[in-house]
């Protein structure tokens, strides 16, 4: 046994003995060492406060999966950037860790704080398999009145990861985090499809932000112009609170993305599948603010979206047509790519809705403010959804706003003293506590089970068949389990 341990230690000593560390305190110093670094090396930025640093992390060589090239703070949270400071990544298998951007911000229009792309936005030199972790961007924002549009983090490239970061205090136009799709050599000009990105965004904290008009999302995945792109991005275990005014906390604008296990508390907006098709939202925990008529749950636009087994409570949007616990939208006649397509073939299944105000589930809601003719959704399935403590009337459970819509409403549940076709009523005494809501047995149709399982398999993510209808308390995350590790 002693011999095995000695050999083990010798092996790892040999593996890492060639790794180097370099200490820098300016971008100029960084550039000098980037020609020397190799897989496994670390570049350490000296503790301190730095103004107007344009950090270009473009090593001359790439890292590897097991040995990335690392750029990190000497002490996490003790390297502070402000002014017009930015950080750009370009290369493969790079890791950035421990930095803080806070205070006076003088960035110009269109300039992100952290960018998963080179400064020149060269579409053929984007980063792949890179990671930004344990970083914070706090109150590092220009004002709304400045008219500037930028992002805290802009993600390009493929297979990149953004995790355990904290973001708050953004005041101007532009999503906090945006996934951008870039053209490549095979891109067809005028196409709505770009290369897939396969990004993983997880365990991040999104705190207070506001913007008085459209364009103030916390996360946006894509844009309307490339909304036909199959993104295959996974957004999970993020925590959102105090997103103000904007109708979309999360805005999906591409195809084949998964949103799961996110916690949204006290936000004005909703998780919105705005553009693209074939996306999945499940296992999300959404709590609104009572007496806040801006709150929303999940809103569904465009064909073939799958929304199942989410927990949605205290959503009050009674006087705003596009806000409710679950909204399935109509489209526009002759819609352009940046407009609305009807949510045909949507599946809304096994969701739990508690204490809704107004209609718990809305079908055929349209954006009438645009003044265009609406096209109702077709072939929408509502099955196994549970509505608790709705008002004592039929429309509190479900309302369809267009007789041209086609849908199936079957085997849903409610605890009211009223009946509606498609809902099975039960007594309040059948429920003792919230955990019984999570574990309430709702039989799953075998064909639907197969469809859901096959859909999740296409994303190559772990999935338990019980996750279809039983909400797991461990999906609900706390602020202590996400964001930065170096809280002051």
ZAMARGU-4260 file (C-alpha; in steps of 0.2 Angstrom, whole numbers, plus 5000, padded with zeros to 4 digits):
<rodrens>
0) 5000/5000/5000 | 5014/5012/5004 | 5022/5008/4987 | 5006/5012/4978 | 5004/5029/4988
5) 5022/5034/4984 | 5019/5030/4965 | 5003/5040/4965 | 5012/5055/4973 | 5026/5054/4961
10) 5014/5053/4946 | 5005/5069/4951 | 5021/5078/4955 | 5028/5074/4938 | 5011/5079/4930
15) 5011/5097/4938 | 5030/5100/4941 | 5030/5109/4924 | 5016/5121/4928 | 5020/5139/4930
20) 5013/5154/4939 | 5015/5172/4933 | 5011/5188/4943 | 5004/5203/4934 | 4996/5220/4938
25) 4993/5227/4921 | 4987/5221/4904 | 5004/5226/4897 | 5012/5214/4909 | 4999/5201/4905
30) 5003/5202/4886 | 5021/5198/4890 | 5017/5182/4899 | 5003/5176/4887 | 5017/5171/4875
35) 5025/5160/4888 | 5010/5151/4896 | 5005/5133/4892 | 4991/5121/4898 | 4990/5121/4916
40) 4999/5137/4919 | 4991/5151/4930 | 4992/5170/4928 | 4988/5179/4944 | 4983/5197/4945
45) 4989/5206/4960 | 4977/5212/4973 | 4972/5230/4971 | 4960/5243/4963 | 4962/5246/4944
50) 4954/5259/4933 | 4952/5258/4914 | 4961/5241/4912 | 4957/5233/4895 | 4961/5215/4899
55) 4964/5204/4883 | 4966/5186/4889 | 4972/5178/4872 | 4986/5165/4876 | 4998/5160/4863
60) 4993/5142/4866 | 4977/5133/4872 | 4974/5124/4888 | 4967/5107/4889 | 4951/5100/4897
65) 4961/5094/4912 | 4973/5108/4912 | 4966/5125/4907 | 4976/5141/4907 | 4970/5151/4922
70) 4968/5170/4924 | 4964/5173/4942 | 4964/5186/4956 | 4978/5184/4969 | 4964/5184/4982
75) 4946/5181/4976 | 4936/5197/4977 | 4952/5208/4981 | 4955/5213/4963 | 4943/5227/4959
80) 4941/5235/4941 | 4931/5251/4937 | 4930/5265/4925 | 4930/5258/4907 | 4938/5241/4912
85) 4934/5226/4902 | 4939/5208/4900 | 4940/5198/4884 | 4943/5180/4881 | 4949/5171/4865
90) 4956/5153/4865 | 4952/5136/4870 | 4951/5129/4888 | 4953/5145/4897 | 4947/5149/4915
95) 4944/5166/4923 | 4941/5167/4942 | 4939/5179/4957 | 4938/5196/4949 | 4926/5210/4954
100) 4919/5225/4943 | 4911/5238/4954 | 4909/5257/4955 | 4911/5271/4943 | 4907/5264/4925
105) 4912/5274/4909 | 4910/5261/4896 | 4904/5266/4879 | 4888/5260/4870 | 4889/5242/4865
110) 4904/5238/4876 | 4902/5222/4887 | 4911/5220/4904 | 4916/5202/4901 | 4916/5195/4884
115) 4918/5177/4878 | 4925/5184/4861 | 4940/5194/4856 | 4940/5213/4857 | 4938/5213/4838
120) 4923/5201/4838 | 4932/5191/4825 | 4918/5177/4822 | 4932/5165/4817 | 4942/5167/4833
125) 4929/5164/4846 | 4933/5155/4863 | 4928/5137/4866 | 4927/5127/4882 | 4931/5142/4892
130) 4924/5146/4910 | 4921/5162/4920 | 4918/5158/4938 | 4917/5166/4955 | 4917/5184/4948
135) 4905/5198/4952 | 4899/5213/4943 | 4890/5224/4955 | 4883/5242/4952 | 4895/5243/4937
140) 4882/5252/4926 | 4880/5268/4916 | 4863/5276/4919 | 4847/5273/4908 | 4847/5291/4904
145) 4864/5289/4895 | 4855/5279/4881 | 4869/5267/4881 | 4866/5248/4878 | 4878/5235/4884
150) 4879/5219/4894 | 4888/5213/4909 | 4892/5197/4901 | 4892/5193/4882 | 4894/5174/4878
155) 4900/5169/4860 | 4910/5153/4855 | 4905/5136/4860 | 4904/5125/4875 | 4908/5139/4887
160) 4903/5140/4905 | 4897/5154/4917 | 4895/5149/4935 | 4895/5154/4953 | 4895/5173/4948
165) 4885/5187/4955 | 4877/5201/4945 | 4867/5216/4952 | 4864/5235/4950 | 4862/5235/4931
170) 4852/5251/4926 | 4853/5253/4907 | 4847/5244/4892 | 4854/5227/4887 | 4852/5210/4895
175) 4863/5207/4910 | 4869/5191/4902 | 4867/5188/4883 | 4871/5173/4872 | 4876/5179/4855
180) 4876/5168/4839 | 4889/5171/4827 | 4891/5167/4808 | 4904/5155/4802 | 4911/5150/4785
185) 4895/5139/4781 | 4883/5153/4786 | 4870/5157/4773 | 4867/5176/4772 | 4850/5180/4777
190) 4847/5164/4786 | 4840/5163/4804 | 4851/5149/4809 | 4869/5151/4815 | 4880/5138/4823
195) 4875/5130/4840 | 4884/5136/4856 | 4881/5123/4869 | 4884/5135/4884 | 4881/5131/4902
200) 4875/5145/4913 | 4872/5139/4931 | 4873/5143/4950 | 4873/5162/4947 | 4865/5176/4957
205) 4855/5189/4948 | 4850/5203/4959 | 4842/5220/4958 | 4841/5227/4940 | 4829/5239/4932
210) 4825/5247/4915 | 4809/5256/4910 | 4807/5249/4893 | 4810/5233/4883 | 4828/5227/4884
215) 4831/5225/4902 | 4831/5206/4904 | 4843/5197/4916 | 4847/5183/4903 | 4843/5183/4884
220) 4848/5168/4874 | 4849/5174/4856 | 4841/5187/4846 | 4826/5187/4834 | 4837/5187/4818
225) 4845/5171/4822 | 4830/5163/4832 | 4830/5148/4821 | 4847/5143/4828 | 4848/5126/4838
230) 4857/5133/4853 | 4857/5118/4865 | 4861/5129/4879 | 4858/5123/4897 | 4852/5137/4910
235) 4850/5129/4927 | 4851/5133/4946 | 4852/5151/4944 | 4843/5163/4957 | 4834/5179/4951
240) 4826/5192/4962 | 4820/5210/4961 | 4820/5212/4942 | 4810/5227/4939 | 4798/5233/4925
245) 4804/5222/4911 | 4791/5209/4906 | 4805/5196/4903 | 4817/5190/4917 | 4823/5176/4905
250) 4820/5178/4887 | 4823/5164/4875 | 4826/5168/4857 | 4832/5153/4849 | 4829/5134/4848
255) 4833/5119/4858 | 4837/5126/4875 | 4833/5120/4892 | 4828/5130/4907 | 4827/5120/4923
260) 4829/5121/4942 | 4830/5140/4942 | 4823/5150/4957 | 4814/5167/4953 | 4808/5177/4968
265) 4799/5193/4968 | 4802/5199/4950 | 4791/5209/4939 | 4793/5198/4924 | 4792/5180/4918
270) 4802/5166/4911 | 4798/5169/4892 | 4800/5157/4878 | 4799/5172/4866 | 4807/5165/4850
275) 4813/5149/4843 | 4805/5131/4845 | 4808/5115/4854 | 4813/5122/4871 | 4810/5115/4888
280) 4806/5123/4904 | 4804/5111/4919 | 4808/5111/4938 | 4808/5130/4940 | 4802/5138/4956
285) 4794/5154/4953 | 4786/5165/4967 | 4778/5182/4963 | 4774/5196/4975 | 4756/5198/4980
290) 4748/5214/4975 | 4761/5216/4961 | 4752/5216/4945 | 4768/5215/4935 | 4773/5198/4941
295) 4773/5183/4929 | 4776/5164/4928 | 4780/5156/4911 | 4775/5163/4895 | 4775/5152/4879
300) 4777/5159/4861 | 4781/5149/4845 | 4778/5131/4841 | 4783/5115/4850 | 4788/5122/4867
305) 4788/5109/4882 | 4783/5117/4899 | 4781/5104/4913 | 4783/5101/4932 | 4786/5119/4937
310) 4780/5127/4954 | 4772/5144/4952 | 4765/5154/4966 | 4757/5171/4970 | 4757/5177/4952
315) 4746/5192/4951 | 4743/5199/4933 | 4724/5200/4932 | 4723/5216/4922 | 4738/5213/4910
320) 4734/5201/4897 | 4751/5193/4894 | 4755/5191/4913 | 4748/5176/4923 | 4755/5160/4930
325) 4756/5151/4913 | 4752/5160/4896 | 4751/5152/4879 | 4751/5165/4866 | 4743/5168/4849
330) 4754/5175/4835 | 4752/5188/4821 | 4745/5185/4804 | 4760/5185/4792 | 4772/5188/4807
335) 4790/5193/4803 | 4804/5185/4812 | 4805/5198/4825 | 4786/5197/4829 | 4775/5183/4837
340) 4771/5166/4830 | 4757/5156/4838 | 4762/5143/4851 | 4756/5128/4841 | 4759/5110/4848
345) 4764/5117/4865 | 4763/5105/4880 | 4759/5111/4897 | 4760/5097/4909 | 4761/5093/4928
350) 4764/5111/4933 | 4758/5117/4951 | 4750/5134/4952 | 4746/5141/4969 | 4737/5156/4974
355) 4735/5164/4957 | 4726/5180/4954 | 4715/5181/4939 | 4717/5167/4927 | 4729/5153/4932
360) 4731/5147/4914 | 4728/5158/4899 | 4727/5152/4881 | 4726/5163/4865 | 4733/5179/4873
365) 4739/5191/4860 | 4750/5207/4860 | 4735/5218/4854 | 4745/5234/4857 | 4753/5230/4840
370) 4736/5232/4831 | 4739/5216/4820 | 4727/5202/4817 | 4730/5187/4828 | 4732/5169/4824
375) 4726/5157/4838 | 4737/5143/4843 | 4733/5125/4838 | 4735/5108/4846 | 4740/5113/4863
380) 4739/5100/4877 | 4736/5104/4895 | 4737/5089/4906 | 4741/5085/4924 | 4742/5103/4930
385) 4737/5107/4948 | 4729/5124/4953 | 4727/5127/4971 | 4717/5141/4979 | 4711/5150/4963
390) 4696/5161/4965 | 4679/5152/4966 | 4675/5154/4947 | 4679/5144/4931 | 4689/5157/4923
395) 4701/5157/4938 | 4707/5140/4932 | 4708/5142/4913 | 4703/5155/4900 | 4704/5154/4881
400) 4703/5170/4873 | 4700/5164/4855 | 4687/5151/4849 | 4699/5147/4834 | 4711/5139/4846
405) 4712/5120/4847 | 4717/5112/4863 | 4715/5097/4874 | 4712/5100/4893 | 4712/5084/4902
410) 4716/5076/4919 | 4720/5093/4928 | 4717/5096/4946 | 4710/5110/4957 | 4704/5111/4975
415) 4689/5124/4972 | 4671/5121/4975 | 4668/5123/4956 | 4670/5111/4942 | 4676/5113/4924
420) 4678/5101/4910 | 4696/5095/4911 | 4699/5098/4929 | 4696/5085/4944 | 4691/5094/4960
425) 4697/5088/4977 | 4695/5094/4995 | 4707/5105/5004 | 4708/5092/5018 | 4717/5081/5005
430) 4732/5092/5007 | 4742/5094/5023 | 4757/5104/5018 | 4767/5110/5003 | 4777/5094/5002
435) 4761/5085/4998 | 4759/5097/4983 | 4776/5092/4977 | 4773/5073/4979 | 4755/5073/4973
440) 4753/5058/4962 | 4748/5063/4945 | 4747/5048/4932 | 4757/5051/4917 | 4751/5045/4900
445) 4763/5033/4893 | 4764/5041/4876 | 4767/5058/4884 | 4781/5051/4895 | 4790/5044/4880
450) 4789/5060/4871 | 4796/5070/4886 | 4810/5057/4889 | 4815/5057/4871 | 4815/5076/4871
455) 4826/5077/4886 | 4838/5063/4879 | 4841/5074/4864 | 4849/5087/4876 | 4861/5074/4883
460) 4857/5078/4901 | 4853/5067/4916 | 4834/5064/4918 | 4824/5054/4930 | 4807/5048/4924
465) 4799/5053/4941 | 4805/5071/4937 | 4790/5072/4924 | 4777/5074/4938 | 4784/5075/4955
470) 4793/5092/4960 | 4808/5089/4970 | 4812/5101/4985 | 4831/5100/4981 | 4827/5110/4965
475) 4823/5125/4975 | 4840/5134/4978 | 4845/5147/4991 | 4856/5162/4989 | 4869/5153/5000
480) 4872/5140/4987 | 4875/5151/4972 | 4885/5166/4967 | 4902/5171/4973 | 4911/5162/4987
485) 4920/5177/4994 | 4905/5188/5001 | 4912/5203/5011
</rodrens>
